Amino acid sequence: MKILTAQEFEEEMLPQVLNRGKADISSIEASVKKIVADVRDEGDKALLMYTEKFDKVSLTVARSQP
């Protein structure tokens, strides 16, 4: 753990803390819109595909028995 004086915090960390919510997300916006559209259009099929792609987990849909 690094201990900072108030002045050190203000100089080193405060700008990072104040600007952390100002990230530029424009570079990922198109990808996110495609994922949302795929899930909207394809439902569970898209969810399973993206789970495997991003989480490296292969899931299947449980079939209910009559």
mmCIF file as Biopython writes it, N, C-alpha, C and O atoms, coordinates in Angstrom:
data_model
#
loop_
_atom_site.group_PDB
_atom_site.id
_atom_site.type_symbol
_atom_site.label_atom_id
_atom_site.label_alt_id
_atom_site.label_comp_id
_atom_site.label_asym_id
_atom_site.label_entity_id
_atom_site.label_seq_id
_atom_site.pdbx_PDB_ins_code
_atom_site.Cartn_x
_atom_site.Cartn_y
_atom_site.Cartn_z
_atom_site.occupancy
_atom_site.B_iso_or_equiv
_atom_site.auth_seq_id
_atom_site.auth_asym_id
_atom_site.pdbx_PDB_model_num
ATOM 1   N N  . MET A ? 1  ? 0.842   -1.161  0.000   1.0 0.0 1  A 1 
ATOM 2   C CA . MET A ? 1  ? 0.000   0.000   0.000   1.0 0.0 1  A 1 
ATOM 3   C C  . MET A ? 1  ? 0.893   1.232   0.000   1.0 0.0 1  A 1 
ATOM 4   O O  . MET A ? 1  ? 1.878   1.307   0.735   1.0 0.0 1  A 1 
ATOM 5   N N  . LYS A ? 2  ? 0.532   2.187   -0.831  1.0 0.0 2  A 1 
ATOM 6   C CA . LYS A ? 2  ? 1.286   3.432   -0.899  1.0 0.0 2  A 1 
ATOM 7   C C  . LYS A ? 2  ? 0.532   4.496   -0.105  1.0 0.0 2  A 1 
ATOM 8   O O  . LYS A ? 2  ? -0.662  4.708   -0.318  1.0 0.0 2  A 1 
ATOM 9   N N  . ILE A ? 3  ? 1.221   5.149   0.791   1.0 0.0 3  A 1 
ATOM 10  C CA . ILE A ? 3  ? 0.616   6.211   1.581   1.0 0.0 3  A 1 
ATOM 11  C C  . ILE A ? 3  ? 1.000   7.544   0.948   1.0 0.0 3  A 1 
ATOM 12  O O  . ILE A ? 3  ? 2.178   7.824   0.722   1.0 0.0 3  A 1 
ATOM 13  N N  . LEU A ? 4  ? -0.002  8.354   0.670   1.0 0.0 4  A 1 
ATOM 14  C CA . LEU A ? 4  ? 0.216   9.644   0.037   1.0 0.0 4  A 1 
ATOM 15  C C  . LEU A ? 4  ? -0.164  10.772  0.985   1.0 0.0 4  A 1 
ATOM 16  O O  . LEU A ? 4  ? -1.090  10.651  1.787   1.0 0.0 4  A 1 
ATOM 17  N N  . THR A ? 5  ? 0.557   11.848  0.875   1.0 0.0 5  A 1 
ATOM 18  C CA . THR A ? 5  ? 0.124   13.060  1.572   1.0 0.0 5  A 1 
ATOM 19  C C  . THR A ? 5  ? -1.025  13.647  0.766   1.0 0.0 5  A 1 
ATOM 20  O O  . THR A ? 5  ? -1.261  13.237  -0.371  1.0 0.0 5  A 1 
ATOM 21  N N  . ALA A ? 6  ? -1.729  14.589  1.339   1.0 0.0 6  A 1 
ATOM 22  C CA . ALA A ? 6  ? -2.830  15.230  0.630   1.0 0.0 6  A 1 
ATOM 23  C C  . ALA A ? 6  ? -2.333  15.878  -0.657  1.0 0.0 6  A 1 
ATOM 24  O O  . ALA A ? 6  ? -3.008  15.815  -1.684  1.0 0.0 6  A 1 
ATOM 25  N N  . GLN A ? 7  ? -1.173  16.491  -0.609  1.0 0.0 7  A 1 
ATOM 26  C CA . GLN A ? 7  ? -0.627  17.141  -1.793  1.0 0.0 7  A 1 
ATOM 27  C C  . GLN A ? 7  ? -0.265  16.103  -2.865  1.0 0.0 7  A 1 
ATOM 28  O O  . GLN A ? 7  ? -0.541  16.308  -4.048  1.0 0.0 7  A 1 
ATOM 29  N N  . GLU A ? 8  ? 0.349   15.000  -2.452  1.0 0.0 8  A 1 
ATOM 30  C CA . GLU A ? 8  ? 0.699   13.947  -3.404  1.0 0.0 8  A 1 
ATOM 31  C C  . GLU A ? 8  ? -0.562  13.358  -4.048  1.0 0.0 8  A 1 
ATOM 32  O O  . GLU A ? 8  ? -0.602  13.103  -5.251  1.0 0.0 8  A 1 
ATOM 33  N N  . PHE A ? 9  ? -1.582  13.149  -3.221  1.0 0.0 9  A 1 
ATOM 34  C CA . PHE A ? 9  ? -2.838  12.626  -3.756  1.0 0.0 9  A 1 
ATOM 35  C C  . PHE A ? 9  ? -3.408  13.586  -4.786  1.0 0.0 9  A 1 
ATOM 36  O O  . PHE A ? 9  ? -3.816  13.178  -5.873  1.0 0.0 9  A 1 
ATOM 37  N N  . GLU A ? 10 ? -3.432  14.855  -4.435  1.0 0.0 10 A 1 
ATOM 38  C CA . GLU A ? 10 ? -3.986  15.857  -5.343  1.0 0.0 10 A 1 
ATOM 39  C C  . GLU A ? 10 ? -3.212  15.902  -6.656  1.0 0.0 10 A 1 
ATOM 40  O O  . GLU A ? 10 ? -3.816  16.053  -7.719  1.0 0.0 10 A 1 
ATOM 41  N N  . GLU A ? 11 ? -1.918  15.776  -6.603  1.0 0.0 11 A 1 
ATOM 42  C CA . GLU A ? 11 ? -1.093  15.845  -7.808  1.0 0.0 11 A 1 
ATOM 43  C C  . GLU A ? 11 ? -1.126  14.553  -8.627  1.0 0.0 11 A 1 
ATOM 44  O O  . GLU A ? 11 ? -1.198  14.592  -9.855  1.0 0.0 11 A 1 
ATOM 45  N N  . GLU A ? 12 ? -1.072  13.406  -7.938  1.0 0.0 12 A 1 
ATOM 46  C CA . GLU A ? 12 ? -0.918  12.126  -8.620  1.0 0.0 12 A 1 
ATOM 47  C C  . GLU A ? 12 ? -2.232  11.415  -8.920  1.0 0.0 12 A 1 
ATOM 48  O O  . GLU A ? 12 ? -2.396  10.843  -9.998  1.0 0.0 12 A 1 
ATOM 49  N N  . MET A ? 13 ? -3.149  11.445  -7.993  1.0 0.0 13 A 1 
ATOM 50  C CA . MET A ? 13 ? -4.324  10.593  -8.108  1.0 0.0 13 A 1 
ATOM 51  C C  . MET A ? 13 ? -5.623  11.332  -8.431  1.0 0.0 13 A 1 
ATOM 52  O O  . MET A ? 13 ? -6.488  10.787  -9.117  1.0 0.0 13 A 1 
ATOM 53  N N  . LEU A ? 14 ? -5.764  12.536  -7.958  1.0 0.0 14 A 1 
ATOM 54  C CA . LEU A ? 14 ? -7.032  13.242  -8.120  1.0 0.0 14 A 1 
ATOM 55  C C  . LEU A ? 14 ? -7.453  13.368  -9.582  1.0 0.0 14 A 1 
ATOM 56  O O  . LEU A ? 14 ? -8.623  13.131  -9.885  1.0 0.0 14 A 1 
ATOM 57  N N  . PRO A ? 15 ? -6.556  13.729  -10.503 1.0 0.0 15 A 1 
ATOM 58  C CA . PRO A ? 15 ? -6.992  13.801  -11.902 1.0 0.0 15 A 1 
ATOM 59  C C  . PRO A ? 15 ? -7.524  12.457  -12.430 1.0 0.0 15 A 1 
ATOM 60  O O  . PRO A ? 15 ? -8.491  12.437  -13.191 1.0 0.0 15 A 1 
ATOM 61  N N  . GLN A ? 16 ? -6.913  11.360  -12.042 1.0 0.0 16 A 1 
ATOM 62  C CA . GLN A ? 16 ? -7.376  10.037  -12.470 1.0 0.0 16 A 1 
ATOM 63  C C  . GLN A ? 16 ? -8.751  9.733   -11.897 1.0 0.0 16 A 1 
ATOM 64  O O  . GLN A ? 16 ? -9.621  9.211   -12.595 1.0 0.0 16 A 1 
ATOM 65  N N  . VAL A ? 17 ? -8.946  10.059  -10.627 1.0 0.0 17 A 1 
ATOM 66  C CA . VAL A ? 17 ? -10.221 9.800   -9.972  1.0 0.0 17 A 1 
ATOM 67  C C  . VAL A ? 17 ? -11.327 10.637  -10.619 1.0 0.0 17 A 1 
ATOM 68  O O  . VAL A ? 17 ? -12.418 10.130  -10.884 1.0 0.0 17 A 1 
ATOM 69  N N  . LEU A ? 18 ? -11.048 11.896  -10.867 1.0 0.0 18 A 1 
ATOM 70  C CA . LEU A ? 18 ? -12.058 12.781  -11.432 1.0 0.0 18 A 1 
ATOM 71  C C  . LEU A ? 18 ? -12.403 12.447  -12.877 1.0 0.0 18 A 1 
ATOM 72  O O  . LEU A ? 18 ? -13.525 12.705  -13.312 1.0 0.0 18 A 1 
ATOM 73  N N  . ASN A ? 19 ? -11.471 11.885  -13.623 1.0 0.0 19 A 1 
ATOM 74  C CA . ASN A ? 19 ? -11.694 11.610  -15.034 1.0 0.0 19 A 1 
ATOM 75  C C  . ASN A ? 19 ? -12.031 10.160  -15.353 1.0 0.0 19 A 1 
ATOM 76  O O  . ASN A ? 19 ? -12.168 9.815   -16.527 1.0 0.0 19 A 1 
ATOM 77  N N  . ARG A ? 20 ? -12.169 9.309   -14.358 1.0 0.0 20 A 1 
ATOM 78  C CA . ARG A ? 20 ? -12.377 7.884   -14.638 1.0 0.0 20 A 1 
ATOM 79  C C  . ARG A ? 20 ? -13.701 7.602   -15.343 1.0 0.0 20 A 1 
ATOM 80  O O  . ARG A ? 20 ? -13.803 6.601   -16.054 1.0 0.0 20 A 1 
ATOM 81  N N  . GLY A ? 21 ? -14.689 8.425   -15.177 1.0 0.0 21 A 1 
ATOM 82  C CA . GLY A ? 21 ? -15.969 8.201   -15.851 1.0 0.0 21 A 1 
ATOM 83  C C  . GLY A ? 21 ? -16.045 8.830   -17.224 1.0 0.0 21 A 1 
ATOM 84  O O  . GLY A ? 21 ? -17.091 8.771   -17.870 1.0 0.0 21 A 1 
ATOM 85  N N  . LYS A ? 22 ? -14.976 9.422   -17.680 1.0 0.0 22 A 1 
ATOM 86  C CA . LYS A ? 22 ? -14.979 10.107  -18.962 1.0 0.0 22 A 1 
ATOM 87  C C  . LYS A ? 22 ? -14.295 9.296   -20.060 1.0 0.0 22 A 1 
ATOM 88  O O  . LYS A ? 22 ? -13.757 9.860   -21.012 1.0 0.0 22 A 1 
ATOM 89  N N  . ALA A ? 23 ? -14.318 8.008   -19.924 1.0 0.0 23 A 1 
ATOM 90  C CA . ALA A ? 23 ? -13.661 7.149   -20.908 1.0 0.0 23 A 1 
ATOM 91  C C  . ALA A ? 23 ? -14.359 7.267   -22.256 1.0 0.0 23 A 1 
ATOM 92  O O  . ALA A ? 23 ? -15.580 7.417   -22.320 1.0 0.0 23 A 1 
ATOM 93  N N  . ASP A ? 24 ? -13.598 7.198   -23.307 1.0 0.0 24 A 1 
ATOM 94  C CA . ASP A ? 24 ? -14.136 7.252   -24.663 1.0 0.0 24 A 1 
ATOM 95  C C  . ASP A ? 24 ? -14.576 5.850   -25.058 1.0 0.0 24 A 1 
ATOM 96  O O  . ASP A ? 24 ? -13.746 4.965   -25.269 1.0 0.0 24 A 1 
ATOM 97  N N  . ILE A ? 25 ? -15.872 5.656   -25.155 1.0 0.0 25 A 1 
ATOM 98  C CA . ILE A ? 25 ? -16.404 4.337   -25.486 1.0 0.0 25 A 1 
ATOM 99  C C  . ILE A ? 25 ? -16.821 4.222   -26.942 1.0 0.0 25 A 1 
ATOM 100 O O  . ILE A ? 25 ? -17.366 3.195   -27.348 1.0 0.0 25 A 1 
ATOM 101 N N  . SER A ? 26 ? -16.576 5.251   -27.729 1.0 0.0 26 A 1 
ATOM 102 C CA . SER A ? 26 ? -17.011 5.233   -29.125 1.0 0.0 26 A 1 
ATOM 103 C C  . SER A ? 26 ? -16.406 4.073   -29.910 1.0 0.0 26 A 1 
ATOM 104 O O  . SER A ? 26 ? -17.015 3.581   -30.860 1.0 0.0 26 A 1 
ATOM 105 N N  . SER A ? 27 ? -15.223 3.637   -29.522 1.0 0.0 27 A 1 
ATOM 106 C CA . SER A ? 27 ? -14.564 2.550   -30.247 1.0 0.0 27 A 1 
ATOM 107 C C  . SER A ? 27 ? -15.254 1.205   -30.036 1.0 0.0 27 A 1 
ATOM 108 O O  . SER A ? 27 ? -15.076 0.298   -30.850 1.0 0.0 27 A 1 
ATOM 109 N N  . ILE A ? 28 ? -16.031 1.050   -28.973 1.0 0.0 28 A 1 
ATOM 110 C CA . ILE A ? 28 ? -16.710 -0.225  -28.731 1.0 0.0 28 A 1 
ATOM 111 C C  . ILE A ? 28 ? -18.214 -0.150  -28.959 1.0 0.0 28 A 1 
ATOM 112 O O  . ILE A ? 28 ? -18.907 -1.165  -28.885 1.0 0.0 28 A 1 
ATOM 113 N N  . GLU A ? 29 ? -18.712 1.030   -29.233 1.0 0.0 29 A 1 
ATOM 114 C CA . GLU A ? 29 ? -20.160 1.226   -29.367 1.0 0.0 29 A 1 
ATOM 115 C C  . GLU A ? 29 ? -20.777 0.331   -30.447 1.0 0.0 29 A 1 
ATOM 116 O O  . GLU A ? 29 ? -21.825 -0.268  -30.207 1.0 0.0 29 A 1 
ATOM 117 N N  . ALA A ? 30 ? -20.170 0.226   -31.601 1.0 0.0 30 A 1 
ATOM 118 C CA . ALA A ? 30 ? -20.722 -0.596  -32.678 1.0 0.0 30 A 1 
ATOM 119 C C  . ALA A ? 30 ? -20.770 -2.072  -32.278 1.0 0.0 30 A 1 
ATOM 120 O O  . ALA A ? 30 ? -21.741 -2.767  -32.579 1.0 0.0 30 A 1 
ATOM 121 N N  . SER A ? 31 ? -19.739 -2.541  -31.609 1.0 0.0 31 A 1 
ATOM 122 C CA . SER A ? 31 ? -19.711 -3.946  -31.183 1.0 0.0 31 A 1 
ATOM 123 C C  . SER A ? 31 ? -20.821 -4.235  -30.182 1.0 0.0 31 A 1 
ATOM 124 O O  . SER A ? 31 ? -21.489 -5.265  -30.266 1.0 0.0 31 A 1 
ATOM 125 N N  . VAL A ? 32 ? -21.012 -3.327  -29.241 1.0 0.0 32 A 1 
ATOM 126 C CA . VAL A ? 32 ? -22.044 -3.522  -28.228 1.0 0.0 32 A 1 
ATOM 127 C C  . VAL A ? 32 ? -23.433 -3.485  -28.866 1.0 0.0 32 A 1 
ATOM 128 O O  . VAL A ? 32 ? -24.302 -4.280  -28.505 1.0 0.0 32 A 1 
ATOM 129 N N  . LYS A ? 33 ? -23.647 -2.568  -29.808 1.0 0.0 33 A 1 
ATOM 130 C CA . LYS A ? 33 ? -24.943 -2.499  -30.490 1.0 0.0 33 A 1 
ATOM 131 C C  . LYS A ? 33 ? -25.227 -3.790  -31.249 1.0 0.0 33 A 1 
ATOM 132 O O  . LYS A ? 33 ? -26.369 -4.248  -31.278 1.0 0.0 33 A 1 
ATOM 133 N N  . LYS A ? 34 ? -24.202 -4.383  -31.865 1.0 0.0 34 A 1 
ATOM 134 C CA . LYS A ? 34 ? -24.394 -5.645  -32.577 1.0 0.0 34 A 1 
ATOM 135 C C  . LYS A ? 34 ? -24.762 -6.771  -31.620 1.0 0.0 34 A 1 
ATOM 136 O O  . LYS A ? 34 ? -25.643 -7.576  -31.921 1.0 0.0 34 A 1 
ATOM 137 N N  . ILE A ? 35 ? -24.108 -6.834  -30.488 1.0 0.0 35 A 1 
ATOM 138 C CA . ILE A ? 35 ? -24.414 -7.873  -29.501 1.0 0.0 35 A 1 
ATOM 139 C C  . ILE A ? 35 ? -25.847 -7.732  -29.016 1.0 0.0 35 A 1 
ATOM 140 O O  . ILE A ? 35 ? -26.575 -8.722  -28.941 1.0 0.0 35 A 1 
ATOM 141 N N  . VAL A ? 36 ? -26.262 -6.517  -28.686 1.0 0.0 36 A 1 
ATOM 142 C CA . VAL A ? 36 ? -27.629 -6.286  -28.203 1.0 0.0 36 A 1 
ATOM 143 C C  . VAL A ? 36 ? -28.640 -6.671  -29.286 1.0 0.0 36 A 1 
ATOM 144 O O  . VAL A ? 36 ? -29.647 -7.313  -28.990 1.0 0.0 36 A 1 
ATOM 145 N N  . ALA A ? 37 ? -28.381 -6.288  -30.525 1.0 0.0 37 A 1 
ATOM 146 C CA . ALA A ? 37 ? -29.294 -6.634  -31.621 1.0 0.0 37 A 1 
ATOM 147 C C  . ALA A ? 37 ? -29.362 -8.145  -31.820 1.0 0.0 37 A 1 
ATOM 148 O O  . ALA A ? 37 ? -30.444 -8.696  -32.023 1.0 0.0 37 A 1 
ATOM 149 N N  . ASP A ? 38 ? -28.215 -8.816  -31.761 1.0 0.0 38 A 1 
ATOM 150 C CA . ASP A ? 38 ? -28.199 -10.277 -31.912 1.0 0.0 38 A 1 
ATOM 151 C C  . ASP A ? 38 ? -29.014 -10.951 -30.821 1.0 0.0 38 A 1 
ATOM 152 O O  . ASP A ? 38 ? -29.779 -11.874 -31.099 1.0 0.0 38 A 1 
ATOM 153 N N  . VAL A ? 39 ? -28.860 -10.501 -29.591 1.0 0.0 39 A 1 
ATOM 154 C CA . VAL A ? 39 ? -29.604 -11.103 -28.479 1.0 0.0 39 A 1 
ATOM 155 C C  . VAL A ? 39 ? -31.093 -10.797 -28.636 1.0 0.0 39 A 1 
ATOM 156 O O  . VAL A ? 39 ? -31.932 -11.656 -28.365 1.0 0.0 39 A 1 
ATOM 157 N N  . ARG A ? 40 ? -31.421 -9.599  -29.064 1.0 0.0 40 A 1 
ATOM 158 C CA . ARG A ? 40 ? -32.826 -9.244  -29.283 1.0 0.0 40 A 1 
ATOM 159 C C  . ARG A ? 40 ? -33.440 -10.128 -30.372 1.0 0.0 40 A 1 
ATOM 160 O O  . ARG A ? 40 ? -34.565 -10.605 -30.229 1.0 0.0 40 A 1 
ATOM 161 N N  . ASP A ? 41 ? -32.696 -10.340 -31.457 1.0 0.0 41 A 1 
ATOM 162 C CA . ASP A ? 41 ? -33.213 -11.091 -32.601 1.0 0.0 41 A 1 
ATOM 163 C C  . ASP A ? 41 ? -33.156 -12.602 -32.416 1.0 0.0 41 A 1 
ATOM 164 O O  . ASP A ? 41 ? -34.067 -13.312 -32.842 1.0 0.0 41 A 1 
ATOM 165 N N  . GLU A ? 42 ? -32.093 -13.101 -31.785 1.0 0.0 42 A 1 
ATOM 166 C CA . GLU A ? 42 ? -31.869 -14.543 -31.719 1.0 0.0 42 A 1 
ATOM 167 C C  . GLU A ? 42 ? -32.025 -15.141 -30.323 1.0 0.0 42 A 1 
ATOM 168 O O  . GLU A ? 42 ? -31.964 -16.360 -30.162 1.0 0.0 42 A 1 
ATOM 169 N N  . GLY A ? 43 ? -32.224 -14.302 -29.321 1.0 0.0 43 A 1 
ATOM 170 C CA . GLY A ? 43 ? -32.483 -14.793 -27.969 1.0 0.0 43 A 1 
ATOM 171 C C  . GLY A ? 43 ? -31.373 -15.663 -27.399 1.0 0.0 43 A 1 
ATOM 172 O O  . GLY A ? 43 ? -30.193 -15.316 -27.444 1.0 0.0 43 A 1 
ATOM 173 N N  . ASP A ? 44 ? -31.794 -16.819 -26.855 1.0 0.0 44 A 1 
ATOM 174 C CA . ASP A ? 44 ? -30.858 -17.712 -26.174 1.0 0.0 44 A 1 
ATOM 175 C C  . ASP A ? 44 ? -29.716 -18.178 -27.069 1.0 0.0 44 A 1 
ATOM 176 O O  . ASP A ? 44 ? -28.593 -18.361 -26.598 1.0 0.0 44 A 1 
ATOM 177 N N  . LYS A ? 45 ? -29.996 -18.372 -28.358 1.0 0.0 45 A 1 
ATOM 178 C CA . LYS A ? 45 ? -28.950 -18.814 -29.280 1.0 0.0 45 A 1 
ATOM 179 C C  . LYS A ? 45 ? -27.779 -17.829 -29.260 1.0 0.0 45 A 1 
ATOM 180 O O  . LYS A ? 45 ? -26.621 -18.241 -29.194 1.0 0.0 45 A 1 
ATOM 181 N N  . ALA A ? 46 ? -28.079 -16.538 -29.317 1.0 0.0 46 A 1 
ATOM 182 C CA . ALA A ? 46 ? -27.030 -15.513 -29.287 1.0 0.0 46 A 1 
ATOM 183 C C  . ALA A ? 46 ? -26.355 -15.468 -27.917 1.0 0.0 46 A 1 
ATOM 184 O O  . ALA A ? 46 ? -25.136 -15.322 -27.829 1.0 0.0 46 A 1 
ATOM 185 N N  . LEU A ? 47 ? -27.141 -15.593 -26.857 1.0 0.0 47 A 1 
ATOM 186 C CA . LEU A ? 47 ? -26.551 -15.588 -25.507 1.0 0.0 47 A 1 
ATOM 187 C C  . LEU A ? 47 ? -25.548 -16.726 -25.341 1.0 0.0 47 A 1 
ATOM 188 O O  . LEU A ? 47 ? -24.464 -16.538 -24.789 1.0 0.0 47 A 1 
ATOM 189 N N  . LEU A ? 48 ? -25.919 -17.896 -25.821 1.0 0.0 48 A 1 
ATOM 190 C CA . LEU A ? 48 ? -25.013 -19.040 -25.719 1.0 0.0 48 A 1 
ATOM 191 C C  . LEU A ? 48 ? -23.751 -18.823 -26.553 1.0 0.0 48 A 1 
ATOM 192 O O  . LEU A ? 48 ? -22.649 -19.165 -26.125 1.0 0.0 48 A 1 
ATOM 193 N N  . MET A ? 49 ? -23.921 -18.253 -27.741 1.0 0.0 49 A 1 
ATOM 194 C CA . MET A ? 49 ? -22.774 -17.992 -28.603 1.0 0.0 49 A 1 
ATOM 195 C C  . MET A ? 49 ? -21.811 -16.996 -27.947 1.0 0.0 49 A 1 
ATOM 196 O O  . MET A ? 49 ? -20.600 -17.218 -27.930 1.0 0.0 49 A 1 
ATOM 197 N N  . TYR A ? 50 ? -22.353 -15.900 -27.410 1.0 0.0 50 A 1 
ATOM 198 C CA . TYR A ? 50 ? -21.492 -14.890 -26.791 1.0 0.0 50 A 1 
ATOM 199 C C  . TYR A ? 50 ? -20.896 -15.370 -25.470 1.0 0.0 50 A 1 
ATOM 200 O O  . TYR A ? 50 ? -19.790 -14.965 -25.112 1.0 0.0 50 A 1 
ATOM 201 N N  . THR A ? 51 ? -21.607 -16.221 -24.745 1.0 0.0 51 A 1 
ATOM 202 C CA . THR A ? 51 ? -21.045 -16.807 -23.526 1.0 0.0 51 A 1 
ATOM 203 C C  . THR A ? 51 ? -19.819 -17.632 -23.867 1.0 0.0 51 A 1 
ATOM 204 O O  . THR A ? 51 ? -18.797 -17.566 -23.184 1.0 0.0 51 A 1 
ATOM 205 N N  . GLU A ? 52 ? -19.932 -18.408 -24.929 1.0 0.0 52 A 1 
ATOM 206 C CA . GLU A ? 52 ? -18.782 -19.222 -25.336 1.0 0.0 52 A 1 
ATOM 207 C C  . GLU A ? 52 ? -17.641 -18.337 -25.850 1.0 0.0 52 A 1 
ATOM 208 O O  . GLU A ? 52 ? -16.473 -18.581 -25.545 1.0 0.0 52 A 1 
ATOM 209 N N  . LYS A ? 53 ? -17.984 -17.322 -26.620 1.0 0.0 53 A 1 
ATOM 210 C CA . LYS A ? 53 ? -16.960 -16.456 -27.197 1.0 0.0 53 A 1 
ATOM 211 C C  . LYS A ? 53 ? -16.194 -15.673 -26.127 1.0 0.0 53 A 1 
ATOM 212 O O  . LYS A ? 53 ? -14.964 -15.635 -26.147 1.0 0.0 53 A 1 
ATOM 213 N N  . PHE A ? 54 ? -16.911 -15.056 -25.204 1.0 0.0 54 A 1 
ATOM 214 C CA . PHE A ? 54 ? -16.266 -14.165 -24.235 1.0 0.0 54 A 1 
ATOM 215 C C  . PHE A ? 54 ? -15.858 -14.861 -22.935 1.0 0.0 54 A 1 
ATOM 216 O O  . PHE A ? 54 ? -14.823 -14.533 -22.354 1.0 0.0 54 A 1 
ATOM 217 N N  . ASP A ? 55 ? -16.661 -15.811 -22.483 1.0 0.0 55 A 1 
ATOM 218 C CA . ASP A ? 55 ? -16.382 -16.467 -21.203 1.0 0.0 55 A 1 
ATOM 219 C C  . ASP A ? 55 ? -15.699 -17.813 -21.350 1.0 0.0 55 A 1 
ATOM 220 O O  . ASP A ? 55 ? -15.261 -18.411 -20.367 1.0 0.0 55 A 1 
ATOM 221 N N  . LYS A ? 56 ? -15.610 -18.289 -22.598 1.0 0.0 56 A 1 
ATOM 222 C CA . LYS A ? 56 ? -14.985 -19.586 -22.879 1.0 0.0 56 A 1 
ATOM 223 C C  . LYS A ? 56 ? -15.692 -20.719 -22.137 1.0 0.0 56 A 1 
ATOM 224 O O  . LYS A ? 56 ? -15.065 -21.655 -21.641 1.0 0.0 56 A 1 
ATOM 225 N N  . VAL A ? 57 ? -17.039 -20.598 -22.078 1.0 0.0 57 A 1 
ATOM 226 C CA . VAL A ? 57 ? -17.866 -21.608 -21.431 1.0 0.0 57 A 1 
ATOM 227 C C  . VAL A ? 57 ? -18.907 -22.060 -22.441 1.0 0.0 57 A 1 
ATOM 228 O O  . VAL A ? 57 ? -19.622 -21.236 -23.012 1.0 0.0 57 A 1 
ATOM 229 N N  . SER A ? 58 ? -18.994 -23.357 -22.664 1.0 0.0 58 A 1 
ATOM 230 C CA . SER A ? 58 ? -19.956 -23.891 -23.613 1.0 0.0 58 A 1 
ATOM 231 C C  . SER A ? 58 ? -21.183 -24.385 -22.846 1.0 0.0 58 A 1 
ATOM 232 O O  . SER A ? 58 ? -21.104 -25.347 -22.081 1.0 0.0 58 A 1 
ATOM 233 N N  . LEU A ? 59 ? -22.314 -23.715 -23.062 1.0 0.0 59 A 1 
ATOM 234 C CA . LEU A ? 59 ? -23.562 -24.072 -22.388 1.0 0.0 59 A 1 
ATOM 235 C C  . LEU A ? 59 ? -24.564 -24.581 -23.407 1.0 0.0 59 A 1 
ATOM 236 O O  . LEU A ? 59 ? -24.430 -24.324 -24.603 1.0 0.0 59 A 1 
ATOM 237 N N  . THR A ? 60 ? -25.564 -25.301 -22.931 1.0 0.0 60 A 1 
ATOM 238 C CA . THR A ? 60 ? -26.658 -25.741 -23.791 1.0 0.0 60 A 1 
ATOM 239 C C  . THR A ? 60 ? -27.964 -25.367 -23.137 1.0 0.0 60 A 1 
ATOM 240 O O  . THR A ? 60 ? -28.020 -25.104 -21.936 1.0 0.0 60 A 1 
ATOM 241 N N  . VAL A ? 61 ? -29.015 -25.344 -23.936 1.0 0.0 61 A 1 
ATOM 242 C CA . VAL A ? 61 ? -30.349 -25.034 -23.420 1.0 0.0 61 A 1 
ATOM 243 C C  . VAL A ? 61 ? -30.924 -26.293 -22.819 1.0 0.0 61 A 1 
ATOM 244 O O  . VAL A ? 61 ? -30.906 -27.349 -23.451 1.0 0.0 61 A 1 
ATOM 245 N N  . ALA A ? 62 ? -31.437 -26.195 -21.602 1.0 0.0 62 A 1 
ATOM 246 C CA . ALA A ? 62 ? -32.060 -27.341 -20.954 1.0 0.0 62 A 1 
ATOM 247 C C  . ALA A ? 62 ? -33.425 -27.569 -21.586 1.0 0.0 62 A 1 
ATOM 248 O O  . ALA A ? 62 ? -34.207 -26.633 -21.752 1.0 0.0 62 A 1 
ATOM 249 N N  . ARG A ? 63 ? -33.698 -28.797 -21.931 1.0 0.0 63 A 1 
ATOM 250 C CA . ARG A ? 63 ? -34.998 -29.158 -22.516 1.0 0.0 63 A 1 
ATOM 251 C C  . ARG A ? 63 ? -35.895 -29.685 -21.408 1.0 0.0 63 A 1 
ATOM 252 O O  . ARG A ? 63 ? -35.508 -30.581 -20.657 1.0 0.0 63 A 1 
ATOM 253 N N  . SER A ? 64 ? -37.091 -29.126 -21.309 1.0 0.0 64 A 1 
ATOM 254 C CA . SER A ? 64 ? -38.014 -29.611 -20.284 1.0 0.0 64 A 1 
ATOM 255 C C  . SER A ? 64 ? -38.633 -30.919 -20.751 1.0 0.0 64 A 1 
ATOM 256 O O  . SER A ? 64 ? -38.932 -31.094 -21.932 1.0 0.0 64 A 1 
ATOM 257 N N  . GLN A ? 65 ? -38.817 -31.817 -19.825 1.0 0.0 65 A 1 
ATOM 258 C CA . GLN A ? 65 ? -39.386 -33.134 -20.161 1.0 0.0 65 A 1 
ATOM 259 C C  . GLN A ? 65 ? -40.894 -33.068 -19.967 1.0 0.0 65 A 1 
ATOM 260 O O  . GLN A ? 65 ? -41.378 -32.452 -19.017 1.0 0.0 65 A 1 
ATOM 261 N N  . PRO A ? 66 ? -41.645 -33.712 -20.883 1.0 0.0 66 A 1 
ATOM 262 C CA . PRO A ? 66 ? -43.126 -33.688 -20.776 1.0 0.0 66 A 1 
ATOM 263 C C  . PRO A ? 66 ? -43.635 -34.467 -19.603 1.0 0.0 66 A 1 
ATOM 264 O O  . PRO A ? 66 ? -44.844 -34.537 -19.386 1.0 0.0 66 A 1 
#
